[in-house]
Amino acid sequence: MAKVHIKNENKTVEIPDGSNLVDLEGKSNVIFACKVGSCGACIATIVSGAENLEPPNETEKIYLDNFAPGENKRLLCQTIIKKGEVTIEY
């Protein structure tokens, strides 16, 4: 099981390895609106553990390049955790 530490909630959620982080819905206060990577409601900063995430897909790259430039930003609805632990802040 992978662990997602949600810094601003002081909470850890376990999800299966290889899961999309949209699985945090209902287990955290992260807002997931469109779930297809177009609205940006679920944008978060990866505080640590980025190496445990799959690289951004094309949908996420386009959104981040246009609306959220900078390091360590991800759309949680498009992000897959391979295994291990990651810390996010939204």
JOVEN-V568860 format. One record per backbone hydrogen bond with DSSP energy under -1.0 kcal/mol. NH is the residue of the N-H (numbers start at 0). CO is the residue of the C=O. If there is no record, write none. Layout:
BEGIN
{{NH:CO} {NH:CO}}
END
This chain:
BEGIN
{{1:14} {2:83} {3:12} {4:85} {5:10} {6:87} {8:5} {10:5} {12:3} {14:1} {17:80} {18:15} {20:78} {22:19} {23:20} {24:21} {26:23} {42:39} {43:73} {44:88} {45:71} {46:86} {47:86} {51:48} {52:49} {53:79} {60:56} {61:57} {62:58} {63:59} {64:60} {65:61} {66:62} {67:63} {73:43} {75:41} {77:74} {80:18} {81:51} {85:2} {86:47} {87:4} {88:44}}
END
